[in-house]
Amino acid sequence: MTYERLVRPLLFRLGGGDAETVHELTLRWLARLPRGAVHSPPGARRTVFGIDFPNPVGLAAGMDKDGRALRAWPRLGFGFVEVGTVTWHPQPGNDRPRLFRFPEQEAVVNRMGFNNAGARALSDRLRALGPLPVPLGISLGKSKVTPLSGAVEDYVSSFRQLYDQGAYFAVNVSSPNTPGLRELQDKAHLSALLGALRAENPAGRPVLVKVAPDLTDTALGDLLDVCLSHGVAGLIATNTTVGRPGVDTAEAGGLSGRPLAPRALEVVRFVAKESGLPVIGVGGITTHDDVTRMLDAGASLVQLYTGLIYHGPRLVKQAVQATRERL
């Protein structure tokens, strides 16, 4: 409980309480940590979509967009790390403030807008860092300056640039914070995008699609049909929601954290059953029991982000223990 009692209150006061300032300071501190041992207790190791994971608990995309603290995450207990979302063109993202905490609900609303240094800068950083001791996923998104008609080439350019450095690639077509992005979940757009990525994938790197929690079952079914027809290796469910379950705010952006958990479980259950594909479950995981419920819903792996903000590294170890007990 040291994190919740001492560290979190201190962090939340830093920078005048601005959530993004705290995020930046945390990344800078983590970037100074030396490499640590990989956390892989007996019974934790998993092989999913052909990749060996020391444990099935990963860091979700968004926490470390540019891969600045990659040496630290395995030290905190994560069995894999997903960087990004990265875009082909560097971009500053949306205007600040754009990250908001709701501690009582253990929730966060963000409208970051894929702020990142671009695919070429990430590639240079990964090349300088060398191989990680855990699998690295790379989340790909569309540059804001690129029109929808040029989205395919935008994704493909990032995919080519980073191809040799990712263990798997996540196609993010579900963030609510880039105008028009969610239209890429439609059948025609998604089919064109996945077809182009498949043509650029000679080594058969696993490609996953990250889905929104706001899609209807019919829309999810259409999306799954496209994924299956293009040989997608798995799914990530879910991204943030434009809904506001249990959170009273007019701030625009995507909601993550504990209020998202019920809908995330529904989506994981649906896509796992209807597709038969491996699913990375993410959304609202804040306790040991949340992990168990996510696995029971059909997830093969899980990811953390907002729960880490409210409960610290202890949640990572609890999540790993939950997967060992359940799997």
C-alpha positions, 0 to 999 in steps of 0.5 A, a space after each residue: 500500500 506504500 504506493 497508494 498512501 505515499 507515492 501516488 499523493 506526491 505524484 498527483 501534486 507534482 506540476 500543480 496537479 497537471 496529469 501530463 506533467 506527472 506522466 513526463 516526469 515519471 517517464 524521465 525517472 523510469 528512463 534512468 533505471 538500469 535493466 532488471 531481471 525478467 519477471 517469469 515465475 514458474 507457470 507464467 510463461 505463455 506462447 501466443 500467436 507464435 511469440 514466447 512471453 515470459 509472463 502474460 501481463 503487458 504494458 498497453 500502448 500510450 504509456 510510453 509512446 516513444 519508447 523512452 523508458 523501455 529498459 524499466 518496464 521489464 524491471 517492473 514485472 511486465 512480460 511484454 511492452 507495447 510502444 506507440 501509438 506511433 505515426 509516420 509523421 511526427 506530430 505534437 498531438 492536441 492542445 493541452 490540457 489533454 489528460 485528466 484524472 478522476 481518482 474517485 472512479 479510478 479513471 482517466 480521460 485523454 485526448 492526446 491525439 497520438 503525440 509522438 516523434 514519428 516512426 523514424 525517430 522510434 526506429 532510431 531509438 530502438 536500434 540504439 537500445 538493442 533487443 529487449 528481454 521481453 517481446 516488443 509490440 508496436 502500435 501503429 496509427 494514422 498521422 493527423 495531417 494524412 487524409 483518410 484517402 492516404 491512410 493505407 500508405 501512412 500505416 504501411 510506411 511506419 510498418 516498413 520502417 519498424 518492421 525488423 524491430 517489433 515482435 508484433 504490430 497493433 493496428 490502431 483504428 479505434 482511438 477517438 482522438 484523431 478525426 476520422 480514424 474510427 472510420 477505418 474500422 469500416 469493412 472497406 477501409 479496414 480490408 484495404 489497410 490489412 491487405 496492404 500490410 499483409 503484402 508488406 509482411 514477408 516474415 509473417 510478423 503477427 498483426 493485431 487489430 485494436 477495437 473500440 468498445 463503442 462498436 455494436 455487435 453487428 459492427 464488431 462482427 463485420 470487423 471480425 470477418 475482415 480480420 479473419 479474411 486477411 489472416 490477422 493474428 489476434 485482437 486487442 480489446 479494447 481501446 478507450 470509450 467515448 462514453 462516460 459510464 459513472 464519470 461526470 465530465 464534459 471533457 472530450 476524449 477517450 475514457 479508460 480505467 475502472 468504469 470501462 471494465 464491464 464493457 471491455 469484458 463484454 467485447 473481449 467475450 464477444 470477439 474471442 467467441 466469434 473469431 476464435 483468435 487470441 485476444 489481448 484484454 485491456 480496459 479497467 483492470 485495477 485488481 487481481 480479480 479483474 485479471 481473472 475476469 478478463 481471462 475467463 472472458 477469453 483473453 490470452 494476454 492482458 495489458 495495464 495502463 490506467 490501473 498502473 497510475 492508481 495502484 503502481 507496480 504492485 498491480 503488475 505482480 498481482 496480475 501475473 499471479 492471477 494469470 498463474 492461478 487461472 491458466 
